[in-house]
Structures are given as structure tokens and as C-alpha cells.
């Protein structure tokens, strides 16, 4: 089973920075990118069984403010769908608003991270996220 990350980010510049930061950290896992919440759900629904298991992403890095379906709606849909409920979702947003952070946790986010402003901090944050979700956290393989 391949390990991969799904990143939902509508801003092309932010996607580029994420790709560059991931490359700089030496993360070898495959990364898939989608640009809105509708694409997140469509992507997950399109995953087929591989050797008797569904190969869902190791985690999803989810922007909140996206067109078509925002991150909050994605969280609602994922956490109310049995097949997607156990996929870890890391909200990656610019807002520090505590009510928004609480709302995301209430909707089922596993982690909420405010997007770093500097590139070096972004690289360090990506490295820490991947270290935790790939090496430290124990997840259910069969999602």
C-alpha cells in the first residue's frame, strides 16, 4: 500500500510553496493536490481497493477558504461518512480566530495549524507534520 498525502489548497502560490517545502524536507511520499472541497470528496470517492484495502491518504492538509466547497463543509462531509471518518485531517489556514479553530475541532479536525508566514518556518512545520503523522502516530491501515 502506498503512503501519500492529499493537500487541498486553492491558491497556486501556496501550492508551489508547499511543493518546494516538501521537496526541501526530503519527504519521499507521494503528494496529491486538489484545489477545492468538491475535488477532495471526489478524489476520496474515486479510491479503489488495492489488495483488499482502500488506500486513503495518510492525512489531508486542508485549507479552509476554498471555492465550491470550503474546508468546513469538507470536514462535515468527511466526518459524517463512515469510509472517510478515520482519515486524519489537518486544517492549514491563515486564520488565528479562536472561534474558527474551535469550530474546526468541533467538526472533527485532528489538528489545526496556522500557516507560517516565512518559508523557513513552513519547511520546519511540514517536516514536523510529516514526522508526526508518518513516524509517531499509529493509524488504522485499512482506513
Beta strands, then each sheet from edge to edge (+ up, - down):
strand 1: 4-8
strand 2: 30-34
strand 3: 49-50
strand 4: 53-54
strand 5: 59-62
strand 6: 88-93
strand 7: 111-114
sheet 1: 2+ 1+ 5+ 6+ 7+
sheet 2: 3+ 4-
end
